[in-house]
Amino acid sequence: MSSTPLSAETRARVLEAAWERVLAHGPGGASVKDIAAAAGVSRQLVYFHYGSRAGLLTAMARHRDERSAFARAVAGGGSLEAILRAWCDYIPEILPVARALEAALVTGDEGGSAWRDRMAELHAIFARAVAGLDLADGWTQDRAADWIWARVQPSAYAHLVQERGWTQAEFTERTVAGLLRELVA
């Protein structure tokens, strides 16, 4: 095994192959062997650089997030409203894989670690966004971050938009307006 780091091109190819496999087959159907083959690299190379299937799935989810408009919005340290809107815009892009990783958490599959990792980061983003706000009575920064995080889960979007027929715009407007009304003094 080589200790040489993966080139940016190879890393992107592996992580995109992982995304496509999870999108098509769920985390349980995304074996390291199949991902490596799709990326044109050896299984050993994937294990060497990511440690495990769980490490690969976590890197895959982080890679997708890092390339998103949501990451750019957060990097700018925008307002809570701007961050919420950017997240609501990002959910449809990641929804199929997010739901699959969430299901992996429930079933105990290794993809669950990727779900925990990304959702912990999302919670931290909301915690930073509420840190400077004048919160309404009864809210602490921790509880406000918890409430936002729970209300904007991809599963909430799926239930309302996919199952109940809300539009993307309606979900975004009602979610953002409701959270700001509840939390900000």
C-alpha positions as CSV (number, residue, x, y, z in Angstrom):
1,M,0.0,0.0,0.0
2,S,1.2,3.5,-0.9
3,S,1.1,6.2,1.7
4,T,0.7,8.8,-1.0
5,P,-2.4,10.9,-0.5
6,L,-5.1,10.6,-3.1
7,S,-5.1,13.2,-5.8
8,A,-8.0,15.6,-5.7
9,E,-9.3,14.1,-8.9
10,T,-9.2,10.5,-7.6
11,R,-10.7,11.6,-4.2
12,A,-13.6,13.3,-6.0
13,R,-14.0,10.2,-8.3
14,V,-14.2,7.9,-5.3
15,L,-16.6,10.1,-3.3
16,E,-18.9,10.7,-6.3
17,A,-19.0,7.0,-7.0
18,A,-19.9,6.4,-3.4
19,W,-22.7,9.1,-3.7
20,E,-24.1,7.4,-6.9
21,R,-24.0,3.9,-5.3
22,V,-25.8,5.1,-2.1
23,L,-28.3,7.1,-4.3
24,A,-29.0,4.0,-6.4
25,H,-28.9,1.2,-3.7
26,G,-28.9,2.8,-0.3
27,P,-26.0,2.6,2.1
28,G,-26.4,-1.2,2.5
29,G,-25.9,-1.6,-1.2
30,A,-22.9,0.6,-1.4
31,S,-20.0,-1.8,-0.8
32,V,-16.4,-0.6,-0.8
33,K,-15.8,-3.2,-3.6
34,D,-18.5,-1.7,-5.8
35,I,-17.5,1.9,-5.1
36,A,-13.9,1.2,-5.8
37,A,-14.8,-0.5,-9.1
38,A,-17.0,2.3,-10.1
39,A,-14.2,4.8,-9.3
40,G,-11.6,2.7,-11.1
41,V,-9.4,2.2,-8.0
42,S,-8.5,-0.7,-5.8
43,R,-10.6,-1.6,-2.7
44,Q,-7.3,-1.5,-0.7
45,L,-6.8,2.1,-1.7
46,V,-10.2,3.0,-0.5
47,Y,-9.7,1.2,2.9
48,F,-6.2,2.8,3.2
49,H,-7.5,6.3,2.7
50,Y,-10.9,6.1,4.5
51,G,-10.2,3.4,7.1
52,S,-13.6,1.7,6.8
53,R,-16.9,1.7,4.9
54,A,-18.2,4.1,7.6
55,G,-15.3,6.4,7.0
56,L,-15.9,6.4,3.3
57,L,-19.6,7.2,3.7
58,T,-18.9,10.0,6.1
59,A,-16.3,11.4,3.7
60,M,-18.8,11.1,0.9
61,A,-21.5,13.1,2.8
62,R,-19.0,15.7,3.8
63,H,-17.7,16.0,0.2
64,R,-21.2,16.6,-1.0
65,D,-21.9,19.2,1.7
66,E,-18.6,21.0,1.0
67,R,-19.5,21.4,-2.7
68,S,-22.9,22.8,-2.0
69,A,-24.4,26.3,-2.1
70,F,-25.4,25.6,1.6
71,A,-21.7,25.4,2.5
72,R,-21.0,28.7,0.8
73,A,-23.9,30.3,2.6
74,V,-22.7,29.1,6.0
75,A,-19.1,30.0,5.3
76,G,-20.2,33.6,4.8
77,G,-21.5,33.6,8.4
78,G,-25.0,34.7,7.2
79,S,-28.0,35.4,9.3
80,L,-30.1,32.7,10.7
81,E,-32.7,33.4,8.0
82,A,-30.2,33.1,5.2
83,I,-28.8,29.9,6.6
84,L,-32.3,28.4,7.0
85,R,-33.2,29.4,3.4
86,A,-29.9,27.9,2.1
87,W,-30.6,24.7,4.0
88,C,-34.2,24.4,2.7
89,D,-32.9,24.9,-0.8
90,Y,-30.3,22.2,-0.3
91,I,-32.6,19.5,1.1
92,P,-34.1,18.4,-2.3
93,E,-30.5,17.8,-3.6
94,I,-29.5,15.5,-0.8
95,L,-32.8,14.1,0.2
96,P,-32.5,10.5,-1.3
97,V,-29.1,9.9,0.3
98,A,-30.0,11.7,3.5
99,R,-33.0,9.5,4.0
100,A,-31.0,6.4,3.2
101,L,-28.3,7.4,5.7
102,E,-31.0,8.1,8.3
103,A,-32.5,4.7,7.7
104,A,-29.0,3.2,8.2
105,L,-28.9,4.9,11.6
106,V,-32.1,3.2,12.6
107,T,-31.0,-0.2,11.3
108,G,-27.5,0.0,12.7
109,D,-25.8,0.0,9.3
110,E,-22.4,1.8,9.0
111,G,-24.1,4.6,7.0
112,G,-25.5,5.7,10.3
113,S,-22.2,7.2,11.3
114,A,-22.3,9.4,8.3
115,W,-25.8,10.6,9.3
116,R,-24.6,11.3,12.8
117,D,-21.6,13.2,11.6
118,R,-23.5,15.5,9.2
119,M,-26.4,16.1,11.5
120,A,-24.0,17.0,14.3
121,E,-22.4,19.5,12.0
122,L,-25.8,20.9,11.0
123,H,-26.7,21.4,14.6
124,A,-23.4,23.2,15.2
125,I,-24.2,25.5,12.3
126,F,-27.6,26.4,13.8
127,A,-26.0,26.9,17.3
128,R,-23.5,29.4,15.8
129,A,-26.4,31.2,14.0
130,V,-28.4,31.7,17.1
131,A,-25.4,32.7,19.3
132,G,-25.8,36.4,18.7
133,L,-29.6,36.6,18.6
134,D,-31.9,38.2,21.1
135,L,-34.0,35.1,21.7
136,A,-37.7,35.1,22.8
137,D,-38.5,34.4,26.4
138,G,-38.0,30.8,27.5
139,W,-35.4,30.0,24.8
140,T,-31.7,29.3,25.5
141,Q,-29.2,29.1,22.7
142,D,-28.9,25.3,23.1
143,R,-32.7,24.8,23.0
144,A,-33.2,27.1,20.1
145,A,-30.5,25.2,18.1
146,D,-32.1,21.9,19.0
147,W,-35.6,23.2,17.9
148,I,-34.3,24.5,14.6
149,W,-32.3,21.3,14.0
150,A,-35.4,19.1,14.7
151,R,-37.7,21.2,12.5
152,V,-35.5,21.1,9.4
153,Q,-34.7,17.5,9.2
154,P,-34.8,16.0,5.7
155,S,-37.6,13.7,6.9
156,A,-39.8,16.7,7.7
157,Y,-39.3,18.0,4.2
158,A,-40.1,14.6,2.8
159,H,-43.3,14.2,4.8
160,L,-44.6,17.6,3.8
161,V,-43.4,18.1,0.3
162,Q,-43.4,14.5,-1.1
163,E,-46.2,13.0,1.0
164,R,-48.5,16.0,1.6
165,G,-48.0,17.9,-1.6
166,W,-46.5,21.1,-0.2
167,T,-44.3,23.1,-2.6
168,Q,-40.6,23.7,-2.0
169,A,-41.4,27.4,-1.6
170,E,-44.2,26.8,0.9
171,F,-42.1,24.5,3.0
172,T,-39.3,27.1,3.0
173,E,-41.5,30.1,3.8
174,R,-43.5,28.4,6.5
175,T,-40.4,26.9,8.1
176,V,-38.3,30.0,8.1
177,A,-41.1,32.4,9.2
178,G,-42.3,30.0,11.9
179,L,-38.9,29.5,13.4
180,L,-38.0,33.2,13.4
181,R,-41.4,34.1,14.9
182,E,-41.0,31.5,17.6
183,L,-37.4,32.1,18.5
184,V,-36.4,35.7,17.9
185,A,-37.6,38.4,20.4
